[in-house]
Amino acid sequence: AVHVHERLGPVVIGLRVPRIVVPRWLLGRSADEQRLVVAHERAHVRAGDHRLLLAAWGAVVLMPWNPAAWYLLSRLRLAIELDCDRRLLAGGVSPRAYGHLLLDLGAMRAHGPRLAPA
């Protein structure tokens, strides 16, 4: 199941029962683009990325004064996203279509919340 929120997403929330949340504006995109976004989030769930990020955030919460913890969290987030992209492309997703979608969504997220955990 995919949940629709007014502004939050695309993101995976929940630890024991992860849920995919997409923003309402995604419903205005093409069906293929919607499928790609959901496939990306499902790849995060299958890999357990939400659990890994929770552990990393836990380290930052325990040591918020430590710049290395914040740096490592940012690098981990980047590595997780790149790995997820690699898995989708290896699964046969069109690199051109996926790249265009990532650029479009990145431009839209630039105006969204900064503290999204994933």
ZAMARGU-4260 file (C-alpha; in steps of 0.2 Angstrom, whole numbers, plus 5000, padded with zeros to 4 digits):
<rodrens>
0) 5000/5000/5000 | 5006/5018/4996 | 4999/5032/5007 | 4997/5050/5000 | 5001/5065/5010
5) 4998/5083/5006 | 5017/5087/5006 | 5027/5073/5014 | 5037/5061/5003 | 5042/5051/4994
10) 5048/5043/5009 | 5047/5026/5019 | 5041/5028/5037 | 5039/5015/5050 | 5052/5003/5057
15) 5042/4986/5060 | 5029/4989/5046 | 5037/5001/5034 | 5025/5011/5024 | 5028/5021/5008
20) 5022/5039/5008 | 5021/5050/4992 | 5016/5068/4991 | 4999/5072/4983 | 5008/5082/4969
25) 5015/5065/4963 | 4997/5060/4957 | 4999/5073/4944 | 5014/5064/4936 | 5013/5051/4923
30) 5008/5033/4928 | 5026/5027/4923 | 5034/5041/4934 | 5023/5036/4949 | 5028/5017/4946
35) 5047/5022/4946 | 5045/5032/4962 | 5036/5018/4971 | 5049/5006/4964 | 5062/5016/4971
40) 5054/5017/4989 | 5051/4998/4988 | 5069/4995/4984 | 5073/5005/5000 | 5061/4994/5010
45) 5068/4978/5003 | 5086/4983/5007 | 5081/4988/5025 | 5088/5006/5022 | 5075/5013/5034
50) 5083/5003/5048 | 5101/5008/5044 | 5096/5026/5043 | 5087/5025/5060 | 5103/5018/5068
55) 5113/5032/5060 | 5101/5045/5066 | 5103/5036/5084 | 5121/5040/5083 | 5118/5058/5079
60) 5106/5060/5093 | 5118/5052/5105 | 5132/5064/5099 | 5124/5079/5092 | 5140/5089/5095
65) 5151/5078/5085 | 5153/5084/5067 | 5160/5067/5061 | 5143/5059/5066 | 5134/5072/5055
70) 5146/5070/5041 | 5145/5051/5041 | 5126/5052/5042 | 5126/5063/5026 | 5138/5051/5017
75) 5127/5036/5022 | 5112/5044/5015 | 5121/5048/4999 | 5127/5030/4998 | 5110/5023/5001
80) 5102/5033/4988 | 5116/5029/4975 | 5114/5010/4979 | 5095/5011/4977 | 5097/5019/4960
85) 5110/5006/4955 | 5098/4992/4960 | 5084/5000/4950 | 5095/5003/4934 | 5101/4985/4936
90) 5083/4979/4936 | 5080/4986/4919 | 5074/5004/4922 | 5078/5016/4908 | 5092/5027/4913
95) 5086/5042/4903 | 5068/5041/4910 | 5075/5038/4928 | 5088/5052/4927 | 5075/5065/4921
100) 5063/5059/4935 | 5076/5061/4948 | 5081/5079/4941 | 5062/5084/4942 | 5059/5077/4959
105) 5075/5084/4966 | 5070/5102/4960 | 5053/5099/4968 | 5061/5093/4985 | 5072/5108/4985
110) 5057/5117/4992 | 5052/5104/5004 | 5056/5099/5022 | 5075/5098/5026 | 5074/5086/5040
115) 5066/5071/5031 | 5075/5055/5038 | 5077/5047/5021
</rodrens>
